[in-house]
Amino acid sequence: MHKVQRLLPRHHKIMDLALEGLSKKAIADEIGMSAVAVGYITSSQLFQDALARRREKHEKTHDEASSIKVIQAKDKLNEASVSAADTLIGQLNHEDGRIAQGSAKEILSHVFPRAGDRGSDGPTIVIDKASITLLEISLNESDDYRKTLKAPIEASVDDNG
């Protein structure tokens, strides 16, 4: 047998099948060659170099496609987050004070994570239970609790948290 000096169209077909994961015998059956001949071609340095380049190109294309999918997924999640936030903000004006108050608590729980929650990079603000109870009583006793929810609320921060 002669040394492979250049790749022929048949060699490229062998390369395509090898990249698909077919065995030398399966490749031989597919293109009508002996397994020995396919083995000889696939073991040549010229074939191996071309196969490595093709594999690298394929992996790079695959990585780029995966990166694009990840970016698209993050974009969709960001859009859904904005929609969810808009829904919660819209519920701040709800006629039922419990729904409005629940929305306010939900928003605040995301803006100011509780002490001990993982993933919080910023400072943690802790409002003691007595202050929350007083705030709830004030809201419930108010004639117009929706205006109270919209007004800025000043809360003291417990530095001992």
BELVENSUL-V364991 format. One record per pair of residues at least 24 apart in sequence whose ideal C-beta (glycine too) atoms are under 10 Angstrom apart, sorted by the first residue. I is the first residue (numbers start at 1). GAP is how many residues later the second one is. Records with the same first field share a line. If there is no record, write none. Layout:
I->GAP + GAP
This chain:
1->35 + 36 + 39 + 40
2->38
3->37 + 41 + 42 + 43
4->36 + 37 + 38 + 39 + 40 + 41 + 42 + 43
5->39 + 41
6->40
7->34 + 37 + 39 + 40 + 42 + 43 + 44
8->33
10->27 + 28 + 31
11->27 + 30 + 31 + 33 + 35 + 36 + 39 + 40
12->35 + 38 + 42
14->24 + 27 + 28 + 33 + 37
15->26 + 27 + 32 + 35 + 36 + 39 + 40
16->38
17->25
18->24 + 29 + 33 + 36 + 37
19->32 + 35 + 36 + 39
81->29
84->26
85->25
92->54 + 57 + 58
93->53 + 56 + 57
94->52 + 55
95->51
97->42 + 43 + 45 + 48 + 49 + 51 + 52
98->42
100->39 + 45 + 46 + 48 + 49 + 50
101->34 + 35 + 38 + 39 + 44 + 48
103->46
104->31 + 35 + 45 + 46 + 49
105->27 + 31
108->45 + 47
112->43 + 45
114->47
115->43 + 46
116->45
123->34 + 38
124->33 + 34 + 37
125->30 + 31 + 32 + 33 + 34 + 36
126->31 + 32 + 33 + 34 + 35
127->28 + 29 + 30 + 31 + 34
128->27 + 28 + 30 + 32 + 33
131->24 + 25 + 26 + 27
